Amino acid sequence: MDVAASRAGLHQAVDELIDRHLTGRSSPPDDLKVTPAASPAVFAYTFPDGSTEDYRSVTDYLVTSPSGEADVRVGGTVRPAWDREDRGRVVMFGKPHGAPDSAYYPWVEFTETDDGDYAAPLTDPASPRRQLREGDPLPPHPTDAKIRRNDELFRRIQEGPALRVVVSDGDHMAMVRHGYHVAVQRGRVSPRRRPRRR
């Protein structure tokens, strides 16, 4: 049995179910409460294909809003991309508050732009796996981040009308807010259920 292929297939099936049944969810409110939490010194994440990535900087937050409560881990690393061997990446991982660390799941990834900012895909609320493109109606968004085309951010891209949210290097609050926003769209954050009275 190919465990990595099975795991990847399971993740894809879950994502398709979420897209089919939970699209059109409301955006999270602007009253997100983001609280720093105790962070591990190191973090490694194993992706569905079996590859593992180490994160050189790790910062944890507790994020609370009426849409739900989540533990968010911000992991920084570098990967080769677009003519650079060391292009920075910041990955937002999230899990239900209090769940074990094995429950962390990548919500969104910010990529270092040619100008040193960081940019993540701007997703379509009606179809959260689809990236918005220039000319698409822009949804309300919970950050004051800039919105730019891929080819404005990465000189290597000749024609890139897909849109990204752009934030400053190290602006974890804007990154966390965007990651949470995408996670709510994709059904990865849900309100905590109250215990039933007996």
N, C-alpha and C positions, 0 to 999 in steps of 0.2 A: 504494500500500500504506500503510495506517495503522499506522505503527511503534508508536505508544503503545498502541493497542488490541491489537496482536499481542503486545507485551511483557506487558501486563496479563493477556491470555489465557494466556500461557505460565506466568506466576507462579501463576495460579489452578490450572492443570493440575498443576503441580508440587506445590502445597499439597494438592490432592485426592489425589494419589498417595501423598504422605507420610502423610496421615491414614488412607488405606485400608490401607497396608502396614506402617506403623511405629508405630501407636498401641500404648499399653500399655508403652512403653519405660520402664525404671526411672528413678527420679528421680536426679539427681546426688547424690553423697555430700556430707556436710557438710565434708569435708576439701578444699574448693576452695582453691586457692592463687591469690590475686589480687595481681598485681604492677603498680605504676604503670609506664607506658611513655612514651616521648617522644611528645608530642601536637602536632598542628599548631595554628597560630594561628587558622585558620578552617576550616570544613568546610561543604560544600554537598552535598545529596543530591538526585538526580533520581528521583522516584517513577515507577512504571509508567505513570501517566496523563500523564507528560511534565512535571508541575509540579516545580519545584525549590524546596527550602527551605534557607535559610542558618541555621547554628547559631552563636549568639553566644559560647557557651562550649563548649570541647571538651576532654575528658580521655580518654586512652587507657589501657587495661590489657591485660595478658597474663593469661589465665585458664587454669589447668591443673587437671585432675582425671582420674581413670581414665576418665571419659566422653569425654575429648578435650581438646585444646588449642585455644584460640581467641583472636584479637585482638578486643577489645571497645572500642568507641568510644561515649562518653557525650556526647550533644549536647543543649545547652539552647537553647530558643527560646520564643517566645510566639505564641499564636494566639487569635482570638476564640472564645469558647464560653460558653454558659450565662450570658448577661447580662454578660459581661466581655470587653472588647476585648483585654486583655493577660494572659490566663490562661497561666501557665507550663506548658511541656511539657519533659519530658526523655525523649529517645529513645535506647534501647539498640540500637546497631548491632553486628553481629558478622560475623566471617569466619574461615575456617580460618587458623591461625597461619602467617604468612609469605606469604599470598596477596596479590595487589595490592589497592590501595584500592578499585578498581572492584568488588571482590567483597563489599564491605560490604552487609549486608542488614538491614533493621529487624527486630529480635527482639521488642521490647515497648516500649510507650510509657507513661510516667507522666504524669498530668495533675494540675496543682495543684488542690487541694481548696479549698472556701470558707474553711477554717481555716488554709490555708498549708502543709499537708502535701502529699505527692505520692502518687498512687494509680494502680495498674495492674490490669488485669483478672486475676482468678484463674481459670486455665484448668483444664479437666477432663482428667486424664491419659489417660482412655479415649477422649477425642475432643478433641484439643488445640485445635481451632478453636472449641470451645464454651466459653462463660464459665459458671462455676458460679453457682448462684443459692442464695438462702437456703433451707435445708432439704436441700440436696444434701450427701452425705457429703464432708467435707473431707479431702483427701489430706495425707500428710506434706509439710511444706514446709521448705526449707533456711534460712529466716530466722525471726527472732522478731517479724516484722512483725504489725501488727494486721490483722484481716479485717473489712471493713465493707460494708454495702449502699450502692449508688449514692445512694439518697435520703438517707442519713445524711451523705454527703460533699458533695453538691451540692444546695442548697436549691431550685434551679430544677426539679429532678426530683421530680415528685409521687409516683410509684410506681415504684421502681427496686430490685427484689429481687436483681439481679445483684451479685455480690461482687467486691471489689477488695482487693488487698494495699496497705496504707498504710504509708509510711515517712516519716521526717522530711526536710524540705528539705535537700538537700546530702548525704544519706546514700548516697553512691555505692556503698559496699560492699554494702548491702542491695539497692540497685537492680541492681547487676551480678549478684548471686547469683540474684535473681528472674529476670532476663533470661536467664541461663545455664540455669536450671531449665526455663523455657519452651522455650528453644532445643533442649534435650535431648529434651523431650517431643515436639517437632515434627520431630525427626530432622535438625536443622541442625547438630548437633555430633556428631562420630564419633571414636572412638579412632584415633590415628595408626597407620598400618600400618607394621610393621617390614619393612625390606628383606630380600628373600630371599637366603639364602646360596647361593653357587655352588659 
